[in-house]
């Protein structure tokens, strides 16, 4: 779902990427049709609609080292108070001792097959957005280009911004734990640049790419100066939809129109500001120029900003969810 992604690589044949319901693939199908949910150190939080995203008939096993988490927001059928690693080590030992691997694989083969089918359907449904040649640029084309370019196991991608993080979370293929960071459940905008800088300080030999919205980049913009002064060659991609996209779209859904004074920023040349600070700047308004900009930015060895003009009319599932939060009834 969140920080646990990458513990099992997205590319593993028995991993179907994120369990977040808006993720294109098998996630929603699995959540709504499963008969058993095993929660390993994860909260039944808003991202799971407090547990209501799962089949109401499903049994739930919740494992957590903190007993206060057990049963929060939904009835639990089997509580297990344990360190996750210790529990899984014990489970794997039982499987190995009883040689259960083949038996389990055969038992769940139909379920796995159905997940693969739904996974394929989900990916096909968004394929046109991932490869869209539209101008202004569809944000999923931006996140797709980043995902394709940042294809090394050790590449670190950081996401910041409302809609922007939603699009990246729907797109990113995670191959290793701890190599994808976003603001998490509390939606703390502006963590992107500090996260990217910290990642590069800790792992100077790894490529670090930040994808952020134009609203969120404004909070901590001078962290660019920090990166330049400390010679941190991070690459920050700004999905520039001229304003506070998630708020704008949720207002349109909820009240029928956006409040322009509170959601419109306008066109800002962020790339030129970074250049004036001593970094490298790029301006992109055509989808075919995204990949070359990424290549040149990383090759420059400097702190770089790629200012990409994205379509302000695209509505992410995150915006829809935000608009509906106030109408949610437990």
FENHU-V609805 format. One record per run of one state. SS is the DSSP state (hx for helix, st for strand, lp for the rest). FROM is the first residue (numbers start at 0). TO is the last residue. Records with the same first field share a line. If there is no record, write none. Layout:
# FENHU-V609805
SS=FROM-TO ; FROM-TO
This chain:
# FENHU-V609805
lp=0-25 ; 33-34 ; 40-44 ; 51-57 ; 64-65 ; 69-76 ; 81-82 ; 97-99 ; 107-107 ; 130-135 ; 137-137 ; 149-154 ; 159-160 ; 171-178 ; 181-189 ; 202-206 ; 217-221 ; 229-233 ; 240-241 ; 243-243 ; 255-258 ; 264-268 ; 277-278 ; 284-287 ; 300-302 ; 310-315 ; 325-329
hx=26-32 ; 45-50 ; 66-68 ; 83-96 ; 100-106 ; 108-129 ; 138-148 ; 161-170 ; 190-201 ; 213-216 ; 222-228 ; 244-254 ; 259-262 ; 269-276 ; 288-299 ; 316-324
st=35-39 ; 58-63 ; 77-80 ; 136-136 ; 155-158 ; 179-180 ; 207-212 ; 234-239 ; 242-242 ; 263-263 ; 279-283 ; 303-309
